[in-house]
């Protein structure tokens, strides 16, 4: 796959190579297939225009034309981003429709179908998001204008092995069944921006609200999910797999409130939230033992214990030192993390509580709701 100038320069300062979304791949495949349907020839590579003006070119991995349809396929290149869909084969099959039909979208094998309200698509629709749909419509219209077509077509998007890949995404929890979503707002995958994960957090809030959930939980992983289910008996669609993105949960809930938000995660990670960090990844924030020593003092530690906490190897070691002397450091971290969360919510009508756990899922700190 080649590109026009600009993509490599876009992230030159990071040394990381950006890639293309499934929406951009589906648009390229559709453009090639519709061109072949009208002219008999597949453009290879096929060039498209993205929403911000970039003009990448995509090599075709599949070309198939028969009476009444044409299919083209593009292998997704996510650049240097650890994207689960990197290397997936995205196909588009285009068939003509009667004049006035417009562009009709279908989910082929490996592309999911929406089964729950709360997403930006109606229940029963193929999981091809609004921006990719518009990109495809725009390119269908362009090809039609260039080659004398009506622009009335059925576009079936499929992803090889998409149903299997989707099991490692949020789709089943969001009610998108049968495969992947065709995603992207710019067409470009920015390495380590984790935009798909953050978008899934937002869609998770939307689905929970649409289902009438008044209590949701942002969890750092599967162990913390099990903990909040045991504490609050929350259903699956009230659980937000926030990972390290506490800020993404809080900022979206600020704009789209729920009555109550529980934040649950490992003690060390939530000590970072207590210190004011909204990205809890180890590469972007560290456990501050000096800060933990201050919290230990506030929880009743003497100076000797506070010094030991400041010198501890890990956050968990600091917690164990305090627990051995009856100092509730875990509760204090949970309380301060809750207050930091409330600061980010900026007065939104959301009650927050925080639960800290150890690696086994045992609750080692808990705040009151506030």
C-alpha positions as CSV (number, residue, x, y, z in Angstrom):
1,X,0.0,0.0,0.0
2,X,1.3,3.4,-0.9
3,X,0.1,6.9,0.2
4,X,0.2,10.4,-0.9
5,X,2.7,12.7,1.0
6,X,1.7,13.7,4.4
7,X,0.9,10.5,6.3
8,X,4.5,9.8,7.3
9,X,5.1,13.5,8.2
10,X,2.0,13.5,10.3
11,X,3.6,11.6,13.1
12,X,7.3,12.1,12.2
13,X,8.0,13.5,15.6
14,X,6.9,10.2,17.3
15,X,8.8,7.8,15.0
16,X,5.6,5.8,14.7
17,X,3.9,4.9,11.5
18,X,0.1,5.6,11.3
19,X,-2.3,3.4,9.6
20,X,-5.9,3.2,8.2
21,X,-9.2,2.5,9.8
22,X,-11.6,-0.3,8.7
23,X,-13.8,2.5,7.4
24,X,-11.1,3.8,5.1
25,X,-10.4,0.2,3.9
26,X,-14.1,-0.4,3.2
27,X,-14.3,2.9,1.3
28,X,-11.3,1.9,-0.8
29,X,-12.7,-1.6,-1.5
30,X,-16.1,-0.1,-2.4
31,X,-14.6,2.5,-4.7
32,X,-12.6,-0.2,-6.6
33,X,-15.5,-2.6,-6.8
34,X,-18.0,0.0,-8.1
35,X,-15.4,1.3,-10.6
36,X,-15.0,-2.3,-11.9
37,X,-18.8,-2.8,-12.0
38,X,-19.1,0.3,-14.3
39,X,-15.9,-0.1,-16.4
40,X,-14.8,-3.7,-16.2
41,X,-11.5,-2.8,-14.7
42,X,-10.3,-2.6,-11.1
43,X,-8.1,0.4,-10.3
44,X,-5.1,-0.9,-8.4
45,X,-4.0,0.8,-6.4
46,X,-7.2,2.7,-5.6
47,X,-7.0,6.2,-4.2
48,X,-9.6,7.7,-1.9
49,X,-10.0,11.1,-0.2
50,X,-10.3,11.1,3.6
51,X,-12.4,13.6,5.7
52,X,-9.3,15.7,6.4
53,X,-8.1,15.7,2.8
54,X,-5.4,13.0,2.8
55,X,-5.4,10.9,-0.4
56,X,-4.1,7.4,0.5
57,X,-3.8,4.7,-2.2
58,X,-4.6,1.1,-1.3
59,X,-3.3,-2.1,-3.1
60,X,-6.1,-4.6,-3.8
61,X,-5.8,-8.1,-2.4
62,X,-9.1,-9.3,-3.9
63,X,-10.6,-8.7,-7.3
64,X,-13.8,-10.5,-8.5
65,X,-16.3,-9.5,-11.1
66,X,-19.3,-11.5,-12.4
67,X,-22.8,-10.7,-13.8
68,X,-24.4,-8.2,-11.5
69,X,-21.7,-7.6,-8.9
70,X,-18.1,-6.8,-8.3
71,X,-16.0,-7.5,-5.2
72,X,-12.7,-5.9,-4.1
73,X,-10.7,-6.5,-0.9
74,X,-8.1,-4.5,1.0
75,X,-5.8,-5.7,3.8
76,X,-6.0,-3.3,6.7
77,X,-2.6,-1.8,7.7
78,X,-2.9,-0.3,11.2
79,X,0.7,1.1,11.0
80,X,2.5,0.8,14.3
81,X,-0.7,0.7,16.4
82,X,-1.4,-2.6,18.3
83,X,-4.8,-2.9,16.6
84,X,-6.6,-6.2,16.7
85,X,-7.8,-5.7,13.1
86,X,-4.3,-5.2,11.7
87,X,-3.9,-7.5,8.7
88,X,-7.7,-8.2,8.4
89,X,-9.0,-8.5,4.9
90,X,-11.9,-6.0,4.4
91,X,-14.1,-6.8,1.4
92,X,-16.8,-4.8,-0.4
93,X,-19.3,-6.3,-2.8
94,X,-21.3,-3.8,-4.9
95,X,-24.5,-4.6,-6.8
96,X,-26.7,-2.3,-8.8
97,X,-30.1,-1.3,-7.5
98,X,-33.1,0.4,-9.2
99,X,-32.9,4.2,-9.8
100,X,-33.7,6.1,-6.6
101,X,-32.6,3.4,-4.2
102,X,-29.4,5.3,-3.1
103,X,-26.7,3.5,-1.3
104,X,-28.0,0.5,0.8
105,X,-25.6,-1.1,3.3
106,X,-25.5,-4.8,4.2
107,X,-23.4,-6.7,6.7
108,X,-21.5,-9.5,5.1
109,X,-19.7,-12.3,7.0
110,X,-17.5,-10.9,9.8
111,X,-19.4,-7.6,10.1
112,X,-21.7,-7.2,13.0
113,X,-25.4,-6.2,13.3
114,X,-26.7,-3.8,15.9
115,X,-29.1,-5.5,18.4
116,X,-29.3,-2.9,21.2
117,X,-30.3,0.8,21.3
118,X,-27.9,3.5,22.3
119,X,-25.5,3.2,19.4
120,X,-25.4,5.8,16.5
121,X,-27.2,3.2,14.4
122,X,-30.7,1.8,14.5
123,X,-31.3,-1.7,15.8
124,X,-31.0,-4.2,12.9
125,X,-28.6,-2.1,11.0
126,X,-25.2,-3.4,9.9
127,X,-22.4,-2.1,12.2
128,X,-21.0,0.3,9.6
129,X,-20.6,3.6,11.5
130,X,-21.9,7.0,10.3
131,X,-18.6,8.5,9.0
132,X,-17.6,5.4,7.0
133,X,-21.1,5.3,5.6
134,X,-20.7,8.9,4.4
135,X,-17.3,8.3,3.0
136,X,-18.6,5.3,1.0
137,X,-21.6,7.4,-0.2
138,X,-19.3,10.2,-1.3
139,X,-17.0,7.9,-3.2
140,X,-19.9,6.0,-4.8
141,X,-21.2,9.4,-6.1
142,X,-17.8,10.3,-7.4
143,X,-17.4,7.0,-9.3
144,X,-20.9,7.3,-10.7
145,X,-20.2,10.9,-11.9
146,X,-16.9,9.8,-13.6
147,X,-18.2,6.7,-15.2
148,X,-21.9,7.3,-16.0
149,X,-23.5,5.3,-13.1
150,X,-26.6,6.1,-11.2
151,X,-25.1,5.8,-7.8
152,X,-27.8,3.4,-6.7
153,X,-26.1,0.4,-5.3
154,X,-26.1,-2.2,-2.5
155,X,-22.7,-2.3,-0.7
156,X,-22.0,-5.4,1.4
157,X,-19.0,-5.1,3.6
158,X,-17.4,-8.2,5.1
159,X,-14.2,-8.9,7.1
160,X,-12.5,-12.3,6.8
161,X,-12.5,-13.9,10.3
162,X,-14.3,-10.8,11.6
163,X,-16.6,-12.8,14.0
164,X,-13.6,-14.4,15.6
165,X,-11.7,-11.1,15.9
166,X,-14.7,-9.4,17.4
167,X,-14.6,-11.7,20.4
168,X,-11.6,-9.6,21.6
169,X,-13.5,-6.3,21.2
170,X,-16.3,-4.6,23.1
171,X,-18.8,-5.6,20.4
172,X,-20.6,-8.5,22.1
173,X,-21.1,-6.4,25.3
174,X,-22.4,-3.4,23.2
175,X,-24.9,-5.7,21.5
176,X,-23.1,-5.8,18.1
177,X,-23.4,-9.4,17.1
178,X,-21.8,-11.5,14.3
179,X,-18.6,-9.6,13.8
180,X,-16.7,-6.3,13.8
181,X,-17.8,-2.7,13.5
182,X,-16.6,-0.7,10.5
183,X,-15.1,2.3,12.3
184,X,-13.3,5.6,11.9
185,X,-13.9,9.3,12.0
186,X,-10.8,10.5,10.2
187,X,-9.8,7.3,8.3
188,X,-6.4,7.4,10.0
189,X,-5.2,5.2,12.9
190,X,-2.9,7.2,15.1
191,X,-0.5,4.8,16.9
192,X,-1.2,4.3,20.6
193,X,-4.0,6.9,20.6
194,X,-6.2,4.0,21.6
195,X,-9.1,5.8,19.9
196,X,-11.0,2.6,19.3
197,X,-10.9,1.7,23.0
198,X,-12.0,5.2,24.0
199,X,-14.8,5.2,21.4
200,X,-15.9,1.8,22.9
201,X,-16.0,3.4,26.4
202,X,-18.3,6.1,25.0
203,X,-20.5,3.6,23.2
204,X,-20.7,1.6,26.4
205,X,-22.0,4.6,28.3
206,X,-24.5,5.2,25.6
207,X,-25.8,1.6,25.6
208,X,-26.1,1.6,29.4
209,X,-28.1,4.8,29.4
210,X,-30.3,3.5,26.6
211,X,-31.0,0.4,28.6
212,X,-32.0,2.5,31.6
213,X,-29.0,1.7,33.7
214,X,-28.6,4.2,36.5
215,X,-25.4,2.7,38.0
216,X,-22.4,1.9,35.8
217,X,-18.9,0.9,36.8
218,X,-15.6,1.8,35.1
219,X,-13.2,-1.1,35.7
220,X,-9.5,-1.5,34.9
221,X,-9.8,-5.2,34.0
222,X,-11.7,-8.5,34.4
223,X,-10.8,-8.9,38.1
224,X,-12.3,-5.5,39.0
225,X,-15.4,-6.3,36.9
226,X,-15.9,-9.5,39.0
227,X,-15.5,-7.4,42.1
228,X,-18.1,-4.8,41.3
229,X,-20.5,-7.5,40.1
230,X,-20.2,-9.2,43.5
231,X,-20.6,-5.9,45.3
232,X,-23.5,-4.4,43.3
233,X,-24.9,-7.2,41.1
234,X,-24.5,-5.0,38.1
235,X,-25.5,-6.4,34.7
236,X,-23.0,-6.8,31.9
237,X,-24.1,-3.7,30.0
238,X,-23.4,-1.5,33.0
239,X,-19.8,-2.5,33.1
240,X,-17.3,-0.2,31.3
241,X,-13.9,-1.8,30.4
242,X,-12.0,1.5,31.0
243,X,-8.6,-0.1,31.2
244,X,-6.2,2.8,31.9
245,X,-8.5,5.5,30.5
246,X,-10.2,6.8,33.7
247,X,-10.3,10.3,32.1
248,X,-12.2,9.0,29.1
249,X,-14.9,7.6,31.4
250,X,-15.1,10.6,33.6
251,X,-15.2,13.2,30.7
252,X,-17.9,11.3,28.8
253,X,-20.0,10.7,31.9
254,X,-19.7,14.4,32.6
255,X,-21.4,15.2,29.3
256,X,-23.8,12.1,29.5
257,X,-24.5,11.7,33.2
258,X,-25.7,8.5,35.0
259,X,-27.0,8.6,38.5
260,X,-24.0,6.7,40.0
261,X,-20.5,5.7,38.8
262,X,-18.3,3.2,40.6
263,X,-14.6,3.2,39.7
264,X,-12.9,0.0,40.5
265,X,-9.3,-1.1,40.0
266,X,-6.0,-2.1,41.4
267,X,-4.7,-0.1,44.4
268,X,-1.6,1.1,42.5
269,X,-3.5,2.3,39.5
270,X,-6.1,4.1,41.5
271,X,-3.4,5.8,43.6
272,X,-2.4,7.4,40.3
273,X,-6.0,8.7,39.9
274,X,-5.8,10.0,43.4
275,X,-2.7,11.9,42.5
276,X,-4.5,13.5,39.6
277,X,-3.5,11.3,36.6
278,X,-6.3,10.5,34.2
279,X,-4.3,8.0,32.1
280,X,-3.2,5.2,34.4
281,X,-0.9,3.3,32.0
282,X,2.5,2.6,33.5
283,X,4.2,4.3,30.5
284,X,2.4,7.5,31.1
285,X,2.1,7.8,34.9
286,X,3.9,6.3,37.8
287,X,3.0,5.4,41.4
288,X,4.2,8.3,43.6
289,X,5.4,6.8,46.9
290,X,5.9,10.3,48.4
291,X,2.3,11.0,47.7
292,X,1.3,7.7,49.3
293,X,3.3,8.7,52.4
294,X,1.3,11.9,52.6
295,X,-1.9,9.9,52.4
296,X,-0.7,7.5,55.0
297,X,0.0,10.3,57.4
298,X,-3.5,11.6,56.8
299,X,-4.8,8.1,57.5
300,X,-2.9,8.0,60.9
301,X,0.6,6.8,60.1
302,X,3.4,8.0,62.2
303,X,6.6,9.5,60.7
304,X,8.4,6.2,60.8
305,X,5.7,4.4,58.9
306,X,5.4,7.3,56.4
307,X,9.1,7.1,55.7
308,X,8.8,3.3,55.1
309,X,5.9,4.0,52.7
310,X,7.9,6.6,50.8
311,X,10.8,4.1,50.5
312,X,8.6,1.1,49.5
313,X,9.4,-0.8,46.3
314,X,5.8,-0.8,45.0
315,X,2.4,0.7,45.8
316,X,1.3,-2.8,47.0
317,X,4.2,-3.0,49.4
318,X,3.2,0.4,50.8
319,X,-0.3,-0.8,51.2
320,X,0.9,-3.9,53.1
321,X,3.1,-1.9,55.4
322,X,0.1,0.2,56.4
323,X,-2.3,-2.7,56.7
324,X,0.1,-4.5,59.1
325,X,-0.1,-1.5,61.4
326,X,-3.8,-0.8,61.1
327,X,-3.5,2.3,58.9
328,X,-6.3,2.3,56.3
329,X,-4.2,3.6,53.4
330,X,-6.5,1.8,50.8
331,X,-9.6,3.7,52.1
332,X,-7.7,7.0,52.0
333,X,-6.6,6.4,48.4
334,X,-10.1,5.5,47.4
335,X,-11.5,8.7,49.0
336,X,-9.0,11.0,47.4
337,X,-9.5,9.2,44.0
338,X,-13.2,9.7,44.4
339,X,-12.6,13.4,45.0
340,X,-10.4,13.7,42.0
341,X,-13.1,12.0,39.9
342,X,-15.7,14.5,41.2
343,X,-13.4,17.4,40.2
344,X,-13.3,16.0,36.6
345,X,-17.1,15.7,36.6
346,X,-17.3,19.4,37.4
347,X,-20.7,19.3,39.2
348,X,-22.4,16.8,36.9
349,X,-25.2,15.1,38.7
350,X,-23.3,11.9,39.3
351,X,-22.6,10.1,42.6
352,X,-19.2,8.5,42.7
353,X,-17.6,5.8,44.7
354,X,-14.2,4.1,44.3
355,X,-13.2,0.5,45.1
356,X,-9.5,-0.5,45.3
357,X,-8.6,-4.2,45.0
358,X,-5.5,-6.3,45.1
359,X,-4.4,-8.7,42.4
360,X,-6.7,-11.4,43.7
361,X,-9.7,-9.1,43.6
362,X,-9.9,-8.6,47.4
363,X,-11.2,-5.2,48.3
364,X,-8.4,-3.3,50.1
365,X,-9.9,0.2,50.0
366,X,-13.3,1.7,49.5
367,X,-14.8,5.2,49.6
368,X,-18.3,6.2,50.6
369,X,-20.5,7.3,47.7
370,X,-20.5,11.1,47.3
